[in-house]
Amino acid sequence: MQAIAIKGLTMLYPNGRGIREISLDVQEGEIFGFLGPNGAGKSTTIRTLMGFLRPSAGEARVLGHDVVRESVAVRREVGYLPSEVTLYDGLTGEQNLAFALKVRGGVGPEKARELARLLEVDLGHRVKTLSRGQRQKVAITVALAHDPRVLILDEPTTGLDPLAQEVFHALVRAEVARGKTLFMSSHILSEVEELCERVAIVRDGRIVTTDTVASLKRQRVKRVRVEFRAAVPALGDLRGVTDLKLDGRRARFTLVGALDPLLGRLATNPVVDLTVQDPSLEEVFRAFYTGAQAGGEGAGK
């Protein structure tokens, strides 16, 4: 079953920015990454999924519930973490949790206590006295405390130190192992690479690709090192070759796109050694943004 199904979703602000024709599916039990820099449209998409914004076109469903007509049912099934933490600063973490669970109804505090223990967060202090990282931990606890079937987390590790991030990663993996679904936005590419099997990359309010992390790394960018028997032939004119560096008879560069033109050039120049490596997800991501429109700062939020 599809945990999240989005088809042609469009939500435009009065200034014309927003998201346009977003389409993607997230399967139950999947960890799905939604990638893009600030302003690309990640948060707008998520807020529309949660029913906080009304789309101007298209449709979306969460666990079969229409996000417009059945937004209450969607929020009942979802653990939502916004990109900007929204807690009651004058209350303690415990009081914030108690209020959230009371609103949910019929949910005991056991799950919340276990989450707080795993995240090592003290719920006894007023939120306004907490550090940014501790506030984020309280917000994560609140989002997951009612044991939702779907987790929609917008930049969830903002403010967390590296050790806390590792704890969070282990926590969400355990939740997904129990049958939960995680849809998370992020611009921290190493995190997405570690957690997610599939990702969508959004730019200027539109999805530019949806694929597995492994496939993206294979298809889009390669790191190439080559040593020639004689002088290095011309390589800079080949389509997709960037960041070319020469050292005697050795060359190293980044290749975006197909290998065929490079292989054709190498076939006529004796090669001593050749290494072609898959890139990091960050390099893939940067490749998708190389052709961004001049002056464009993103269509969404």
Secondary structure by P-SEA (a helix, b strand, c coil): cccbbbcbbbbbccccccccccccccccccbbbbbbcccccaaaaaaaaaccccccccccccccccccccaaaaaaacccccccccccccccaaaaaaaaaaaaccccaaaaaaaaaaaccccccccccccaaaaaaaaaaaaccccccccccccccccccaaaaaaaaaaaaaaaaabbbbbbbbcaaaaaaacccbbbbbccccccccccaaaaaaccbbbbbbbbcccccccccccccccccccccbbbbbbcccaaaaaaaaaaccccbbbbbbbcaaaaaaaaacccccccccccc
